[in-house]
Amino acid sequence: MTAHTTDVPEPTAHSYRCEHCDDSVPHEHLDVKALVESSRTRARSGAVRMAAVAAGLLAVTGALATVAGGAGHTLAAVGLTALGWVVVTVLALAVAGAARRRTSEGRAVVTAALTSAGMTPLAALAVALLAGGWTGALVAGATWLAAGAVAALVRARSWRALLLTPGDAGEHARARAVAERGIDAPGGVRRWLAQGALVAAAVALLGVVPATVVVLVPLAVTLAARTATVPR
């Protein structure tokens, strides 16, 4: 299965004839099947790498926290952070669902991202008050990354299945895979890593001065608004 585009340089000769389809208009052929398979492979490998990094960080920070503060403190930090991530994610999805009924898909996604950003410092505050300290902060950051990696694995599995799905949804996904042409998007990984670091820093700060949450909430929303991108 191939496709072709016409946005290529003009031929140097006076006449042009494609060896694949005998077309006289300058174009290039794309192996759609190979591009779709490449997108499926990259989705899986990227999510697996994220999971491996998160698992390693969680193991290291968990061991440090256990030695310094005990297993109970470590488990509390892990449990509270995971619960906070779930609550924030569920609220963001609920907001996105409500926004989709009144606005575009892109705006709904951005609204959900802003909601998630605003709620994250509150989740960090709960961890700081109940399982704070520098060890709790490290574990919280690693746990947040681990939760995000699990979500990435789920998204990768859904994307891989969608690329092979008949119908309009599958066609749109395959068209996106062809448009991207195997280009990786490191921005998503950087944002994921930054979120873990920021959660750890927030827990550490809020453990010392809990009142700074009134500053962190609008700051997080502002930062998310400046970095948010509307999906195509």
C-alpha positions in Angstrom: 0.0 0.0 0.0 1.5 3.3 -1.1 0.5 6.9 -1.4 2.1 9.8 -3.1 2.5 13.6 -2.6 3.3 16.3 -5.0 5.3 18.7 -2.8 8.7 17.7 -4.2 11.2 19.7 -6.2 10.6 20.2 -9.9 12.3 17.6 -12.1 15.4 18.6 -13.9 14.5 17.0 -17.2 11.8 18.4 -19.5 9.6 15.3 -19.1 8.8 13.3 -16.0 7.3 9.8 -15.7 6.9 8.0 -12.4 8.3 4.4 -12.6 5.7 3.3 -10.0 2.4 4.7 -11.4 3.3 6.3 -14.7 2.2 9.7 -13.5 3.6 12.7 -15.2 3.2 15.0 -12.1 6.3 15.1 -9.8 5.6 13.3 -6.5 7.0 10.8 -4.1 5.7 7.5 -3.0 5.0 6.6 0.6 4.8 3.1 2.0 1.7 3.6 4.2 1.9 0.1 5.6 5.5 0.5 6.7 4.7 4.0 8.2 1.8 2.6 10.2 3.8 -0.3 11.5 6.6 2.1 12.5 4.1 4.2 14.4 2.9 1.1 16.2 6.4 0.0 17.1 7.4 3.5 18.3 4.4 3.8 20.5 5.1 0.5 22.2 8.9 1.1 22.6 8.4 4.6 23.9 5.9 3.6 26.6 8.1 0.6 27.6 11.1 2.9 28.0 9.1 5.3 30.2 7.9 2.4 32.3 11.5 1.1 32.7 12.8 4.5 33.8 9.9 5.0 36.2 10.3 1.6 37.7 14.0 2.2 38.3 13.5 5.6 39.9 10.7 4.2 42.1 12.9 1.3 43.2 15.8 3.6 44.1 13.8 6.3 45.9 11.7 3.7 47.6 14.8 2.0 49.0 16.2 5.3 50.2 13.0 6.3 51.8 12.7 2.9 53.6 16.2 3.1 55.0 15.7 6.7 56.1 12.1 6.7 57.3 10.8 3.1 57.4 8.6 1.0 55.1 5.4 2.6 56.5 6.5 6.0 55.5 7.4 4.8 52.0 4.2 3.0 51.4 2.2 6.0 52.6 4.0 8.3 50.1 3.4 5.8 47.3 -0.2 5.3 48.1 -1.1 8.9 48.6 0.7 10.0 45.5 -1.0 7.2 43.4 -4.4 8.1 44.9 -3.8 11.8 44.1 -2.8 11.0 40.5 -6.0 9.0 40.0 -8.2 11.7 41.5 -6.5 14.4 39.4 -6.8 12.3 36.2 -10.4 11.4 36.8 -11.3 15.1 37.4 -9.4 16.1 34.3 -11.2 13.5 32.2 -14.6 14.6 33.6 -13.8 18.2 32.7 -12.7 17.2 29.2 -15.9 15.2 28.7 -18.1 18.1 29.8 -16.1 20.6 27.6 -16.4 18.4 24.5 -20.2 18.9 24.6 -19.7 22.7 24.4 -16.5 23.3 22.4 -14.0 21.7 20.2 -11.9 18.6 20.9 -8.7 20.7 21.1 -10.1 23.2 23.6 -11.5 20.4 25.7 -8.0 18.7 25.9 -6.4 22.0 26.9 -9.1 22.7 29.5 -8.5 19.2 31.0 -4.7 19.9 31.1 -5.3 23.2 32.9 -7.5 21.4 35.4 -5.0 18.7 36.0 -2.2 21.3 36.5 -4.3 23.2 39.1 -5.2 20.1 41.0 -1.7 18.7 41.2 -0.4 21.0 43.9 -3.3 20.0 46.1 -2.4 16.3 45.6 1.2 17.3 46.5 -0.1 19.1 49.6 -1.8 15.9 50.9 1.4 13.9 50.4 3.4 16.6 52.1 1.2 16.8 55.2 0.8 13.0 55.7 4.1 11.6 54.3 6.4 14.5 53.7 10.1 15.1 54.1 12.8 14.8 51.5 12.3 11.0 51.2 8.6 11.4 50.8 9.2 14.0 48.1 11.5 11.7 46.1 9.1 8.9 46.3 6.2 11.1 45.3 8.0 12.3 42.2 8.9 8.7 41.2 5.4 7.5 41.9 3.9 10.3 39.8 6.2 9.2 36.9 5.2 5.6 37.4 1.5 6.5 37.1 2.2 8.5 34.0 4.1 5.6 32.5 1.2 3.2 33.1 -1.1 5.7 31.4 1.4 5.8 28.5 1.3 2.0 28.2 -2.5 2.1 28.0 -2.4 4.9 25.4 0.2 3.0 23.3 -1.9 -0.1 23.4 -5.0 1.8 22.3 -3.1 3.6 19.5 -1.7 0.4 18.2 -5.1 -1.2 18.1 -6.7 2.0 16.5 -4.1 2.0 13.6 -5.5 -1.4 12.6 -9.2 -0.6 13.1 -11.4 -0.3 10.0 -13.6 2.7 9.6 -13.2 6.5 9.9 -11.4 6.4 13.2 -8.8 4.0 11.9 -8.4 6.0 8.7 -7.8 9.2 10.6 -5.2 7.5 12.8 -3.4 6.0 9.8 -3.4 9.4 8.1 -1.8 10.9 11.2 0.8 8.2 11.3 1.6 8.9 7.6 1.7 12.7 8.2 4.2 12.2 11.1 6.4 9.9 8.9 8.2 8.3 11.8 9.1 11.5 13.6 9.5 11.1 17.3 8.0 13.7 19.7 10.5 14.1 22.6 8.4 16.9 24.0 6.0 14.5 25.6 8.7 12.6 27.4 10.3 15.9 28.6 6.9 17.0 30.0 6.5 13.7 31.7 9.9 13.9 33.4 9.3 17.6 34.3 6.0 16.6 36.0 7.7 14.1 38.2 10.4 16.6 39.2 7.9 19.4 39.9 5.7 17.1 42.0 8.8 16.1 44.1 9.8 19.8 44.5 6.2 20.7 45.4 6.0 18.0 48.1 9.3 19.2 49.5 8.3 22.8 49.6 4.8 22.2 50.9 6.2 20.0 53.7 8.0 23.1 55.0 5.5 25.9 54.1 2.1 24.4 53.4 0.6 27.8 52.8 2.6 28.2 49.5 -0.1 26.0 47.9 -2.0 29.2 47.2 0.8 30.3 45.0 1.6 26.9 43.4 -2.0 26.4 42.1 -2.1 29.5 39.9 1.5 29.1 39.0 0.9 25.5 37.8 -2.1 26.6 35.7 -0.1 29.4 34.2 2.8 27.1 33.3 0.4 24.6 31.8 -1.3 27.3 29.7 2.1 28.5 28.4 3.1 25.0 27.3 -0.2 23.5 26.3 -0.6 22.6 22.6 -3.9 22.0 20.9 -4.1 18.5 19.3 -4.4 18.3 15.5 
